[in-house]
Amino acid sequence: MSRLVGLQMIPLLLFNGFVPASSSAAAATRSPGCISLERLNRTVDRFQRTHGSPTMTRNRQDARQDARQTCAQAAAGMSGELRDRSLAPWRYSINTEDDRIPHKIAVAECLCDGCIINQREDMRYNSVPVFAPLMVMRKTPCPRDHARFMVSRDWIKVPVGCTCAAPKYAKRST
């Protein structure tokens, strides 16, 4: 009779999370959601084919040139690329995150706090970033096996340029 009670307890033990040692070792090497580096690379390739991969060559060159540009220089120039002729000029920099795919993304940074009006910065207006959504993938090492990875998709907002806007004023109550 005690053997019968023991067999009846198996479903209860499994339900409460008890797993025999031999199968827990197998589960540790194959955690749900964890993939090998080879499969990660295939997943990344498929993701980039489906969702595109931002072209970084030109933006990297722009980022090197833009690193030195100031608001006053942009106001004096006002020629060439749209970002240089805008009333709210911007430069590009490269944002890098190793756990994100793509690893490098060009992001816009407004050069001025105000807007360029008559070739001068006018603080009655604001230069504000314009954001666009971008789908990225995030990879994290599996907790029990750092040679394998968990992958998730995420939407981020990327500043792609700047625009001139009237400032936000707090409403006065009278």
FIKOLZA-1660 file (N, C-alpha, C; in steps of 0.1 Angstrom, whole numbers, plus 5000, padded with zeros to 4 digits):
% residues 174
   i   px   py   pz ch aa at
   1 5008 4988 5000  A  M  N
   1 5000 5000 5000  A  M CA
   1 5008 5013 5000  A  M  C
   2 5020 5012 5007  A  S  N
   2 5028 5024 5007  A  S CA
   2 5034 5027 4993  A  S  C
   3 5036 5016 4985  A  R  N
   3 5041 5018 4971  A  R CA
   3 5030 5026 4963  A  R  C
   4 5017 5022 4965  A  L  N
   4 5007 5029 4958  A  L CA
   4 5006 5044 4962  A  L  C
   5 5007 5047 4974  A  V  N
   5 5007 5061 4979  A  V CA
   5 5019 5068 4972  A  V  C
   6 5031 5062 4971  A  G  N
   6 5042 5068 4965  A  G CA
   6 5040 5071 4950  A  G  C
   7 5033 5062 4943  A  L  N
   7 5031 5064 4929  A  L CA
   7 5020 5075 4927  A  L  C
   8 5011 5076 4936  A  Q  N
   8 5001 5087 4935  A  Q CA
   8 5007 5100 4938  A  Q  C
   9 5018 5101 4945  A  M  N
   9 5024 5114 4948  A  M CA
   9 5032 5120 4936  A  M  C
  10 5036 5111 4927  A  I  N
  10 5044 5116 4916  A  I CA
  10 5038 5128 4909  A  I  C
  11 5025 5128 4904  A  P  N
  11 5020 5140 4898  A  P CA
  11 5020 5152 4907  A  P  C
  12 5018 5150 4920  A  L  N
  12 5019 5161 4930  A  L CA
  12 5033 5167 4930  A  L  C
  13 5043 5158 4931  A  L  N
  13 5057 5163 4931  A  L CA
  13 5060 5170 4919  A  L  C
  14 5056 5165 4907  A  L  N
  14 5059 5172 4895  A  L CA
  14 5052 5186 4894  A  L  C
  15 5039 5186 4899  A  F  N
  15 5032 5198 4899  A  F CA
  15 5038 5209 4907  A  F  C
  16 5044 5205 4918  A  N  N
  16 5051 5214 4928  A  N CA
  16 5065 5217 4924  A  N  C
  17 5070 5213 4913  A  G  N
  17 5083 5217 4908  A  G CA
  17 5094 5207 4911  A  G  C
  18 5091 5196 4917  A  F  N
  18 5102 5186 4919  A  F CA
  18 5106 5179 4906  A  F  C
  19 5118 5180 4903  A  V  N
  19 5123 5173 4891  A  V CA
  19 5135 5164 4894  A  V  C
  20 5135 5152 4890  A  P  N
  20 5146 5143 4894  A  P CA
  20 5159 5149 4889  A  P  C
  21 5170 5146 4896  A  A  N
  21 5183 5152 4893  A  A CA
  21 5188 5150 4878  A  A  C
  22 5185 5138 4873  A  S  N
  22 5190 5135 4859  A  S CA
  22 5183 5144 4849  A  S  C
  23 5170 5147 4851  A  S  N
  23 5163 5155 4841  A  S CA
  23 5166 5170 4843  A  S  C
  24 5169 5174 4856  A  S  N
  24 5172 5188 4858  A  S CA
  24 5185 5192 4852  A  S  C
  25 5195 5183 4851  A  A  N
  25 5207 5186 4844  A  A CA
  25 5205 5189 4829  A  A  C
  26 5196 5181 4823  A  A  N
  26 5193 5183 4809  A  A CA
  26 5185 5196 4807  A  A  C
  27 5177 5199 4817  A  A  N
  27 5169 5212 4815  A  A CA
  27 5178 5224 4817  A  A  C
  28 5189 5222 4825  A  A  N
  28 5198 5234 4827  A  A CA
  28 5206 5237 4814  A  A  C
  29 5209 5226 4806  A  T  N
  29 5216 5229 4793  A  T CA
  29 5207 5233 4782  A  T  C
  30 5194 5230 4784  A  R  N
  30 5184 5234 4773  A  R CA
  30 5173 5243 4780  A  R  C
  31 5176 5254 4786  A  S  N
  31 5166 5263 4792  A  S CA
  31 5157 5268 4781  A  S  C
  32 5144 5269 4784  A  P  N
  32 5135 5274 4774  A  P CA
  32 5139 5288 4770  A  P  C
  33 5138 5290 4757  A  G  N
  33 5142 5304 4752  A  G CA
  33 5156 5306 4749  A  G  C
  34 5165 5297 4753  A  C  N
  34 5179 5299 4751  A  C CA
  34 5183 5292 4738  A  C  C
  35 5192 5300 4730  A  I  N
  35 5196 5294 4717  A  I CA
  35 5211 5295 4716  A  I  C
  36 5217 5287 4708  A  S  N
  36 5231 5287 4706  A  S CA
  36 5236 5299 4698  A  S  C
  37 5249 5302 4698  A  L  N
  37 5254 5313 4691  A  L CA
  37 5251 5311 4676  A  L  C
  38 5252 5299 4671  A  E  N
  38 5250 5297 4656  A  E CA
  38 5235 5300 4653  A  E  C
  39 5226 5296 4661  A  R  N
  39 5212 5299 4659  A  R CA
  39 5209 5314 4661  A  R  C
  40 5216 5320 4670  A  L  N
  40 5215 5335 4672  A  L CA
  40 5219 5342 4659  A  L  C
  41 5230 5338 4653  A  N  N
  41 5235 5344 4641  A  N CA
  41 5225 5343 4630  A  N  C
  42 5219 5331 4629  A  R  N
  42 5208 5329 4618  A  R CA
  42 5196 5338 4621  A  R  C
  43 5192 5339 4634  A  T  N
  43 5181 5348 4638  A  T CA
  43 5184 5362 4634  A  T  C
  44 5196 5367 4637  A  V  N
  44 5200 5381 4634  A  V CA
  44 5200 5383 4619  A  V  C
  45 5205 5374 4611  A  D  N
  45 5205 5375 4597  A  D CA
  45 5191 5376 4592  A  D  C
  46 5182 5368 4596  A  R  N
  46 5168 5368 4592  A  R CA
  46 5161 5381 4596  A  R  C
  47 5164 5386 4608  A  F  N
  47 5158 5398 4613  A  F CA
  47 5163 5410 4605  A  F  C
  48 5176 5410 4601  A  Q  N
  48 5181 5422 4593  A  Q CA
  48 5176 5421 4579  A  Q  C
  49 5173 5409 4573  A  R  N
  49 5167 5408 4560  A  R CA
  49 5153 5413 4560  A  R  C
  50 5146 5409 4571  A  T  N
  50 5132 5413 4572  A  T CA
  50 5129 5428 4575  A  T  C
  51 5137 5433 4585  A  H  N
  51 5135 5446 4590  A  H CA
  51 5145 5456 4585  A  H  C
  52 5155 5452 4577  A  G  N
  52 5165 5461 4572  A  G CA
  52 5175 5464 4583  A  G  C
  53 5186 5469 4578  A  S  N
  53 5197 5472 4587  A  S CA
  53 5201 5486 4584  A  S  C
  54 5200 5496 4593  A  P  N
  54 5204 5510 4589  A  P CA
  54 5218 5511 4583  A  P  C
  55 5219 5518 4572  A  T  N
  55 5232 5520 4566  A  T CA
  55 5240 5530 4575  A  T  C
  56 5251 5526 4579  A  M  N
  56 5259 5534 4588  A  M CA
  56 5271 5541 4582  A  M  C
  57 5275 5537 4570  A  T  N
  57 5287 5543 4564  A  T CA
  57 5287 5558 4563  A  T  C
  58 5277 5563 4557  A  R  N
  58 5276 5578 4555  A  R CA
  58 5274 5584 4569  A  R  C
  59 5266 5579 4577  A  N  N
  59 5263 5585 4590  A  N CA
  59 5276 5585 4599  A  N  C
  60 5284 5575 4598  A  R  N
  60 5297 5575 4605  A  R CA
  60 5306 5586 4601  A  R  C
  61 5306 5588 4588  A  Q  N
  61 5314 5600 4583  A  Q CA
  61 5308 5613 4587  A  Q  C
  62 5295 5614 4587  A  D  N
  62 5288 5626 4591  A  D CA
  62 5291 5628 4606  A  D  C
  63 5291 5618 4614  A  A  N
  63 5293 5619 4629  A  A CA
  63 5307 5624 4631  A  A  C
  64 5317 5620 4624  A  R  N
  64 5331 5625 4626  A  R CA
  64 5331 5640 4623  A  R  C
  65 5325 5644 4611  A  Q  N
  65 5325 5658 4607  A  Q CA
  65 5317 5666 4617  A  Q  C
  66 5306 5661 4621  A  D  N
  66 5297 5669 4630  A  D CA
  66 5301 5671 4644  A  D  C
  67 5310 5662 4649  A  A  N
  67 5315 5663 4663  A  A CA
  67 5320 5676 4667  A  A  C
  68 5325 5684 4657  A  R  N
  68 5331 5697 4661  A  R CA
  68 5321 5709 4658  A  R  C
  69 5310 5707 4651  A  Q  N
  69 5301 5718 4647  A  Q CA
  69 5294 5723 4659  A  Q  C
  70 5292 5737 4659  A  T  N
  70 5285 5743 4669  A  T CA
  70 5272 5750 4663  A  T  C
  71 5264 5755 4672  A  C  N
  71 5251 5762 4667  A  C CA
  71 5255 5774 4660  A  C  C
  72 5265 5782 4664  A  A  N
  72 5269 5794 4657  A  A CA
  72 5274 5791 4644  A  A  C
  73 5282 5780 4642  A  Q  N
  73 5287 5776 4629  A  Q CA
  73 5276 5772 4620  A  Q  C
  74 5266 5765 4625  A  A  N
  74 5255 5761 4617  A  A CA
  74 5247 5774 4612  A  A  C
  75 5245 5783 4621  A  A  N
  75 5238 5796 4618  A  A CA
  75 5245 5803 4607  A  A  C
  76 5258 5804 4607  A  A  N
  76 5266 5811 4597  A  A CA
  76 5266 5804 4584  A  A  C
  77 5265 5790 4584  A  G  N
  77 5266 5783 4571  A  G CA
  77 5253 5782 4564  A  G  C
  78 5243 5775 4570  A  M  N
  78 5230 5773 4564  A  M CA
  78 5230 5769 4549  A  M  C
  79 5238 5759 4546  A  S  N
  79 5239 5754 4533  A  S CA
  79 5242 5739 4533  A  S  C
  80 5240 5732 4522  A  G  N
  80 5243 5718 4520  A  G CA
  80 5231 5709 4524  A  G  C
  81 5234 5700 4533  A  E  N
  81 5224 5690 4537  A  E CA
  81 5213 5696 4545  A  E  C
  82 5201 5690 4545  A  L  N
  82 5190 5695 4552  A  L CA
  82 5193 5698 4567  A  L  C
  83 5200 5689 4573  A  R  N
  83 5204 5691 4588  A  R CA
  83 5212 5703 4590  A  R  C
  84 5219 5708 4580  A  D  N
  84 5227 5720 4581  A  D CA
  84 5218 5733 4577  A  D  C
  85 5208 5731 4569  A  R  N
  85 5199 5742 4565  A  R CA
  85 5187 5744 4574  A  R  C
  86 5185 5735 4583  A  S  N
  86 5173 5735 4591  A  S CA
  86 5173 5747 4601  A  S  C
  87 5162 5752 4605  A  L  N
  87 5161 5762 4616  A  L CA
  87 5165 5756 4629  A  L  C
  88 5165 5743 4630  A  A  N
  88 5169 5735 4642  A  A CA
  88 5180 5725 4637  A  A  C
  89 5192 5730 4634  A  P  N
  89 5202 5720 4628  A  P CA
  89 5206 5710 4638  A  P  C
  90 5211 5698 4633  A  W  N
  90 5215 5687 4641  A  W CA
  90 5227 5681 4636  A  W  C
  91 5234 5673 4644  A  R  N
  91 5245 5665 4640  A  R CA
  91 5242 5650 4644  A  R  C
  92 5250 5641 4638  A  Y  N
  92 5248 5627 4641  A  Y CA
  92 5259 5622 4651  A  Y  C
  93 5255 5614 4660  A  S  N
  93 5265 5606 4667  A  S CA
  93 5261 5591 4667  A  S  C
  94 5270 5583 4670  A  I  N
  94 5268 5569 4670  A  I CA
  94 5265 5563 4684  A  I  C
  95 5254 5557 4686  A  N  N
  95 5250 5551 4698  A  N CA
  95 5253 5536 4697  A  N  C
  96 5261 5531 4706  A  T  N
  96 5266 5517 4705  A  T CA
  96 5261 5509 4718  A  T  C
  97 5255 5498 4715  A  E  N
  97 5251 5489 4726  A  E CA
  97 5254 5474 4721  A  E  C
  98 5263 5467 4729  A  D  N
  98 5267 5454 4724  A  D CA
  98 5256 5444 4725  A  D  C
  99 5246 5446 4734  A  D  N
  99 5235 5436 4735  A  D CA
  99 5223 5438 4726  A  D  C
 100 5224 5449 4718  A  R  N
 100 5214 5453 4708  A  R CA
 100 5218 5450 4694  A  R  C
 101 5208 5446 4686  A  I  N
 101 5211 5444 4671  A  I CA
 101 5201 5453 4664  A  I  C
 102 5205 5463 4656  A  P  N
 102 5219 5465 4653  A  P CA
 102 5227 5471 4665  A  P  C
 103 5240 5468 4665  A  H  N
 103 5248 5473 4676  A  H CA
 103 5250 5488 4676  A  H  C
 104 5251 5494 4664  A  K  N
 104 5254 5508 4662  A  K CA
 104 5242 5514 4655  A  K  C
 105 5238 5526 4660  A  I  N
 105 5227 5533 4654  A  I CA
 105 5231 5548 4654  A  I  C
 106 5229 5555 4643  A  A  N
 106 5231 5569 4642  A  A CA
 106 5220 5576 4649  A  A  C
 107 5223 5585 4658  A  V  N
 107 5212 5593 4664  A  V CA
 107 5215 5608 4662  A  V  C
 108 5204 5615 4661  A  A  N
 108 5205 5630 4659  A  A CA
 108 5206 5637 4672  A  A  C
 109 5214 5648 4673  A  E  N
 109 5215 5656 4684  A  E CA
 109 5213 5671 4680  A  E  C
 110 5204 5678 4686  A  C  N
 110 5202 5692 4682  A  C CA
 110 5214 5700 4685  A  C  C
 111 5218 5709 4676  A  L  N
 111 5230 5717 4679  A  L CA
 111 5226 5729 4687  A  L  C
 112 5214 5734 4687  A  C  N
 112 5210 5746 4693  A  C CA
 112 5199 5743 4704  A  C  C
 113 5199 5752 4714  A  D  N
 113 5187 5751 4723  A  D CA
 113 5176 5759 4717  A  D  C
 114 5179 5770 4711  A  G  N
 114 5168 5778 4704  A  G CA
 114 5168 5774 4689  A  G  C
 115 5162 5783 4681  A  C  N
 115 5162 5781 4666  A  C CA
 115 5169 5792 4659  A  C  C
 116 5174 5788 4647  A  I  N
 116 5181 5798 4639  A  I CA
 116 5171 5807 4631  A  I  C
 117 5171 5820 4635  A  I  N
 117 5162 5829 4628  A  I CA
 117 5171 5841 4624  A  I  C
 118 5171 5844 4611  A  N  N
 118 5180 5855 4606  A  N CA
 118 5195 5853 4610  A  N  C
 119 5199 5840 4608  A  Q  N
 119 5213 5836 4610  A  Q CA
 119 5217 5838 4625  A  Q  C
 120 5208 5838 4634  A  R  N
 120 5212 5839 4649  A  R CA
 120 5203 5829 4656  A  R  C
 121 5208 5825 4667  A  E  N
 121 5200 5816 4676  A  E CA
 121 5189 5824 4684  A  E  C
 122 5177 5821 4682  A  D  N
 122 5166 5829 4688  A  D CA
 122 5160 5820 4699  A  D  C
 123 5162 5824 4711  A  M  N
 123 5157 5816 4723  A  M CA
 123 5142 5816 4725  A  M  C
 124 5135 5824 4717  A  R  N
 124 5120 5824 4719  A  R CA
 124 5114 5811 4713  A  R  C
 125 5122 5803 4706  A  Y  N
 125 5118 5790 4700  A  Y CA
 125 5127 5780 4706  A  Y  C
 126 5123 5767 4704  A  N  N
 126 5131 5756 4709  A  N CA
 126 5134 5746 4697  A  N  C
 127 5147 5742 4697  A  S  N
 127 5151 5730 4688  A  S CA
 127 5148 5718 4696  A  S  C
 128 5140 5709 4690  A  V  N
 128 5136 5697 4697  A  V CA
 128 5138 5685 4688  A  V  C
 129 5142 5673 4693  A  P  N
 129 5144 5662 4685  A  P CA
 129 5131 5656 4679  A  P  C
 130 5132 5650 4668  A  V  N
 130 5121 5643 4661  A  V CA
 130 5125 5628 4662  A  V  C
 131 5115 5620 4668  A  F  N
 131 5118 5606 4670  A  F CA
 131 5111 5597 4660  A  F  C
 132 5117 5586 4657  A  A  N
 132 5111 5575 4648  A  A CA
 132 5113 5562 4656  A  A  C
 133 5103 5553 4655  A  P  N
 133 5104 5540 4661  A  P CA
 133 5113 5531 4653  A  P  C
 134 5121 5523 4660  A  L  N
 134 5129 5513 4653  A  L CA
 134 5129 5500 4661  A  L  C
 135 5126 5489 4654  A  M  N
 135 5126 5476 4660  A  M CA
 135 5140 5471 4661  A  M  C
 136 5144 5467 4673  A  V  N
 136 5157 5461 4675  A  V CA
 136 5156 5447 4682  A  V  C
 137 5166 5440 4682  A  M  N
 137 5167 5428 4690  A  M CA
 137 5176 5429 4702  A  M  C
 138 5173 5423 4713  A  R  N
 138 5181 5423 4725  A  R CA
 138 5186 5409 4727  A  R  C
 139 5198 5408 4730  A  K  N
 139 5203 5394 4734  A  K CA
 139 5209 5395 4748  A  K  C
 140 5206 5385 4756  A  T  N
 140 5211 5384 4769  A  T CA
 140 5216 5369 4771  A  T  C
 141 5227 5368 4778  A  P  N
 141 5232 5354 4781  A  P CA
 141 5222 5347 4790  A  P  C
 142 5221 5334 4787  A  C  N
 142 5212 5325 4795  A  C CA
 142 5218 5324 4809  A  C  C
 143 5210 5324 4820  A  P  N
 143 5215 5324 4833  A  P CA
 143 5224 5312 4837  A  P  C
 144 5220 5301 4831  A  R  N
 144 5228 5288 4835  A  R CA
 144 5238 5284 4825  A  R  C
 145 5238 5290 4813  A  D  N
 145 5247 5287 4802  A  D CA
 145 5251 5299 4794  A  D  C
 146 5262 5305 4797  A  H  N
 146 5266 5318 4791  A  H CA
 146 5270 5317 4777  A  H  C
 147 5271 5304 4772  A  A  N
 147 5274 5302 4757  A  A CA
 147 5261 5303 4749  A  A  C
 148 5249 5303 4756  A  R  N
 148 5236 5304 4749  A  R CA
 148 5230 5317 4752  A  R  C
 149 5220 5321 4744  A  F  N
 149 5214 5334 4745  A  F CA
 149 5199 5334 4745  A  F  C
 150 5193 5343 4752  A  M  N
 150 5179 5346 4750  A  M CA
 150 5177 5358 4741  A  M  C
 151 5168 5358 4732  A  V  N
 151 5166 5369 4723  A  V CA
 151 5152 5375 4724  A  V  C
 152 5151 5388 4724  A  S  N
 152 5138 5394 4724  A  S CA
 152 5137 5406 4714  A  S  C
 153 5126 5409 4710  A  R  N
 153 5124 5421 4701  A  R CA
 153 5119 5432 4709  A  R  C
 154 5124 5444 4705  A  D  N
 154 5120 5456 4713  A  D CA
 154 5119 5468 4704  A  D  C
 155 5110 5477 4707  A  W  N
 155 5109 5490 4699  A  W CA
 155 5115 5501 4707  A  W  C
 156 5124 5508 4700  A  I  N
 156 5130 5520 4707  A  I CA
 156 5127 5532 4699  A  I  C
 157 5128 5544 4705  A  K  N
 157 5126 5557 4698  A  K CA
 157 5139 5563 4695  A  K  C
 158 5142 5565 4683  A  V  N
 158 5155 5570 4678  A  V CA
 158 5154 5584 4674  A  V  C
 159 5162 5594 4679  A  P  N
 159 5161 5607 4674  A  P CA
 159 5167 5608 4660  A  P  C
 160 5159 5612 4650  A  V  N
 160 5164 5611 4636  A  V CA
 160 5167 5625 4630  A  V  C
 161 5163 5636 4637  A  G  N
 161 5165 5649 4632  A  G CA
 161 5160 5659 4643  A  G  C
 162 5159 5672 4640  A  C  N
 162 5154 5682 4649  A  C CA
 162 5145 5691 4642  A  C  C
 163 5136 5697 4649  A  T  N
 163 5127 5707 4643  A  T CA
 163 5125 5719 4653  A  T  C
 164 5121 5730 4647  A  C  N
 164 5119 5742 4655  A  C CA
 164 5105 5742 4660  A  C  C
 165 5103 5745 4673  A  A  N
 165 5089 5745 4679  A  A CA
 165 5088 5757 4688  A  A  C
 166 5075 5761 4689  A  A  N
 166 5073 5772 4699  A  A CA
 166 5074 5765 4713  A  A  C
 167 5079 5772 4723  A  P  N
 167 5081 5766 4736  A  P CA
 167 5068 5762 4743  A  P  C
 168 5069 5753 4752  A  K  N
 168 5057 5749 4760  A  K CA
 168 5056 5759 4771  A  K  C
 169 5045 5765 4772  A  Y  N
 169 5043 5775 4783  A  Y CA
 169 5033 5769 4793  A  Y  C
 170 5035 5771 4806  A  A  N
 170 5026 5766 4816  A  A CA
 170 5014 5776 4815  A  A  C
 171 5002 5770 4815  A  K  N
 171 4990 5778 4815  A  K CA
 171 4988 5785 4829  A  K  C
 172 4985 5798 4828  A  R  N
 172 4983 5805 4841  A  R CA
 172 4969 5805 4844  A  R  C
 173 4966 5802 4857  A  S  N
 173 4952 5803 4861  A  S CA
 173 4949 5816 4867  A  S  C
 174 4938 5822 4863  A  T  N
 174 4935 5836 4867  A  T CA
 174 4922 5836 4876  A  T  C
% end
